Amino acid sequence: MPYKTDSDLPEKVKDHLPKHGQHIYREAFNNAYEQYQDPTKRRDSKEEPEKVVHKVAWAAVKNKYEKGEGGQWYEK
């Protein structure tokens, strides 16, 4: 299910990403959520859509941020 606000994100995201990273995650997640509901648009049509969209969202975050010690993310 898409996230309406950054405060709706999972704790795993909110606890480790800075605000801007959370926004990137939410936007990427919501866009991918719409796109990958159709199994023909996923590489592996058997993979759960929720899992796919989380992967897409983390990939978007990794374009701007990198994970540091303690699991916190920092802008590149």
C-alpha positions as CSV (number, residue, x, y, z in Angstrom):
1,M,0.0,0.0,0.0
2,P,1.4,3.4,-0.9
3,Y,2.5,5.7,1.9
4,K,0.7,9.1,2.2
5,T,3.4,10.8,4.3
6,D,7.0,10.1,5.4
7,S,5.7,9.5,8.9
8,D,3.8,6.4,7.6
9,L,7.0,4.7,6.5
10,P,8.2,1.6,8.2
11,E,10.3,2.1,11.4
12,K,13.3,0.4,9.6
13,V,13.2,3.4,7.1
14,K,12.4,6.2,9.6
15,D,15.0,5.1,12.1
16,H,17.9,5.1,9.7
17,L,17.3,7.5,6.9
18,P,17.5,11.3,7.1
19,K,14.3,13.2,6.2
20,H,15.4,13.7,2.5
21,G,16.2,10.0,2.2
22,Q,12.8,9.1,3.6
23,H,11.1,11.3,1.0
24,I,13.1,9.7,-1.8
25,Y,12.1,6.2,-0.4
26,R,8.4,7.1,-0.2
27,E,8.3,8.7,-3.7
28,A,10.1,5.7,-5.3
29,F,8.0,3.2,-3.4
30,N,4.7,4.8,-4.4
31,N,5.7,5.1,-8.0
32,A,6.9,1.5,-8.1
33,Y,3.8,0.3,-6.3
34,E,1.6,1.6,-9.1
35,Q,3.9,0.3,-11.8
36,Y,4.6,-3.3,-10.5
37,Q,1.1,-4.4,-9.5
38,D,0.9,-5.9,-13.0
39,P,2.9,-9.2,-12.8
40,T,4.0,-8.8,-16.4
41,K,6.0,-5.7,-15.5
42,R,8.1,-7.5,-13.0
43,R,11.3,-9.5,-13.9
44,D,10.0,-12.4,-11.8
45,S,6.3,-12.4,-12.1
46,K,6.1,-14.8,-9.1
47,E,7.8,-12.4,-6.7
48,E,5.5,-10.5,-4.4
49,P,4.9,-6.9,-5.6
50,E,5.5,-5.5,-2.1
51,K,9.0,-7.0,-2.0
52,V,9.7,-5.6,-5.5
53,V,8.7,-2.1,-4.6
54,H,10.7,-2.1,-1.5
55,K,13.8,-3.1,-3.5
56,V,13.1,-0.3,-6.0
57,A,12.7,2.2,-3.1
58,W,16.0,1.2,-1.5
59,A,17.7,1.4,-4.9
60,A,16.5,5.0,-5.3
61,V,17.9,5.8,-1.9
62,K,21.3,4.3,-2.7
63,N,21.6,6.7,-5.7
64,K,22.0,9.6,-3.2
65,Y,22.9,7.9,0.1
66,E,25.3,5.3,1.5
67,K,25.1,3.3,4.6
68,G,27.5,4.1,7.3
69,E,28.5,2.5,10.6
70,G,25.6,1.7,12.9
71,G,23.1,1.4,10.0
72,Q,22.7,5.1,9.5
73,W,22.6,6.5,5.9
74,Y,24.6,9.5,4.8
75,E,24.4,11.6,1.7
76,K,27.2,10.7,-0.8
